[in-house]
Amino acid sequence: MQPIDAFIVGVPKAGTTWLANTLSQHPDIQLSNPKEPNIVSSHKGTFDRITKEPDWSDYDNCFTRPGLRIDASVHTFACPLSPERIFRKIPNMKFILCLREPVSRTISHWNMVKDTQSDADNNVDWTDFSVAWSDARLKDDTMYGKSMTRWLEYFSIDNFLIIDSQQMKDNPNKILSQIDSFLKLKPNDYTINLSKHTNSATNRRPLTHFGKICRFIFANIPNLIKKPIVIILQSRDINVYSIPIISKKPILEKTNNNHYPTCSDIIISDLKIFEKITGFSTAHWVKEINHHCLNINEIS
């Protein structure tokens, strides 16, 4: 048995959490636990980078029953080491690539980092958007064309199902049907709940000092003990990190579209590359980006 059968990749803030949890309803799909084991990629979240070779045997701890095994480590797409690593091990791998209009994605990702104060936890200050945009740890996830160029050096475009996150919102049943077909699975009657398992701003709470201690302790509990607890909590949709003593209410800022001109030119150039090499139309994203930039210029 190969350690993994498919990946849900893409970019943060593109609906992968909702998609992964919804796909887990399929009786023939087994989603990795945790959702993002980050075994293959050198990108272990927004900030952490670990370049050592992956231990593929670690997947043995992520799956407990038969079924098509799916890893939903979203940062795998932007990792420059992942394409060759996966190709060497599983050259017929399938990828569900979830994307979103890239400027709004970047701003949302930036807001998430500020809401959770994870920039300060990693000794950087992303208060200023232009500073955050100049940091590759934010920008890399936005450069779809740059990332896809690396993947197509090893895999055919037929190994990818590209999904626009807006389509998941507008027509989730159609997208889920496409995924079942792409993975060669029998159709499943999914229960659709667009508000469940979403990483919305109101759910993002920075940890207190006590919460950070709890997270450290829990992270070091053996999987044999920890996994049954996690399964029970997930089945009841309970997030222990939302308890007031463990986390605090975030200071939410309204998304500011004035940030569009900061990154629009670079992103539009990259989208042209992505469209050329994949055949996936990005015209609707370019139109939306230009619309925001035009409105800002008129206001100015």
Secondary structure, 3 states (H helix, E strand, C coil): CCCCCEEEEECCCCCHHHHHHHHCCCCCEEECCCCCCCCCCCEECCCEECCCCCCHHHHHHCCCCCCEEEECCHHHCCCCCHHHHHHHHCCCCEEEEEECCHHHHHHHHHHHHHHHCHHHHCCCCCCCHHHHHCCHHHHHHHCHHHHHHHHCCCCCHHHEEEEEHHHHHHCHHHHHHHHHHHCCCCCCCCCCCCCCCCCCHHHCCCECHHHHHHHHHHHCCCHHHHHHHHHHHHHCCCCHHHCCCCECCCCCCCCCHHHHHHHHHHHHHHHHHHHHHHCCCCHHHHHHHHHHHHHHHHHC
